[in-house]
Amino acid sequence: MINTRIGRFLLRVLLPISIVCTLLLVAYQSGSWDAASQHRVRYHPKPRLNGTRENAAFVVLVRNEDLDSMRNTMQQLESRFNRKYGYPWIFLNDQPFDDRFVDFTSGLASGETFYGTLNSTMWGYPDWIDQEKARARREAMEQDGVIYGGSESYRHMCRFQSGFFFRHPLLDPYDYYWRVEPHVNFPCDIDYDPFQVMRERDLTYGWVITIKEFEKTIPTLWSTVKEFMKEYPQYIVPKDDPESLLGWISPDGGDTYNLCHFWSNFEIGNLAWMRSQAYLDFFNYLDKSGGFFYERWGDAPVHSIAAALMLKRSQVHWFYDIGYFHNPWTHCPSEPSWLGIEKCSCDPSNSFDRHSWSCTPEYLDFTRTSRQDYLIAQRN
């Protein structure tokens, strides 16, 4: 009799509890129980209208010894963004990747991973460079205290990023790239697809941080650019066009360069532009001058000057809401909608946009003026 009463009690009490628990578990796993699954759902893909990702990839120039910092960067970008989309990673190196690097990066990626090496054309001296002259110039710049002035590999890197990364065969299938580097941090959730924004808005170049270049690294860059502009005027957006960006980097109409550029360690771009005859002619013109080796031309001013000359304001986009850190500078959005408890872990008061070396205030002032002039012209 006692066993029967216990059995009835268990049936009446524990069975409903079991059913409720089962339903809650199912709801949690399906993502329909909002209170319990909000955080988890954030890291699951949202349905896409066409059922696919954009034709895009992350591109990383990295060495085997950077594995630990690369994994830290990957882990952040995967959890902050890519777990929802599964975009592929393309790793490039001037030396073959070792098995440990491949194993420990592929294990973190939600998408496919590809590993490529660079040939001597991409990472080497072209025939027209006097290597003894280049060595002497490196030594002189190092003695003069120029940052990376004595580094040979840094020059190869800048030349590769300026004119060759987009020509690596591993990038051939793609339309868009997102440049990523080891040692960088992404402190904010990215709850939309920047690649989709690039395509839908017909954008060509996206950036996060602007900064001024060290003048001693590029003493003849602007004079070489002005020669290019005279020789290839068909590639240049006219400076009196309201959509021209020339005034951001040269307030005197192209006479001088104010050293402003997009910090290209973060950039999202349209590969069609990088592969265009206009950009290739621009890079080849600079390359033939020898400035990548006889001076220390960085890829950031090269990309930025090309964009300011050849692209229209409406083709360039500030990804303001993407938090980013590259030593020693941080970009952190300040509006409350971007600084929710789970959105960002950075301090907006430390954002580089406020620094005197930043060119972002000038960029915003210039593009607002251009937009106003354009609207006035349209009304007239």
CORDAUR-V236608 format. One record per helix or strand of 2 or more residues. SS is the DSSP state (helix for helix, strand for strand). FROM is the first residue (numbers start at 1). LEN is the number of residues. Records with the same first field share a line. If there is no record, write none. Layout:
SS->FROM-LEN  FROM-LEN
This chain:
helix->2-29  34-8  64-17  82-3  99-8  131-13  152-12  165-3  169-3  194-7  215-3  221-11  233-3  246-4  271-4  277-13  291-4  299-12  313-3  336-3  348-3  352-3  360-20
strand->56-6  88-6  113-5  176-5  184-2  205-3  210-3  260-3  267-4  316-3  324-3  329-3
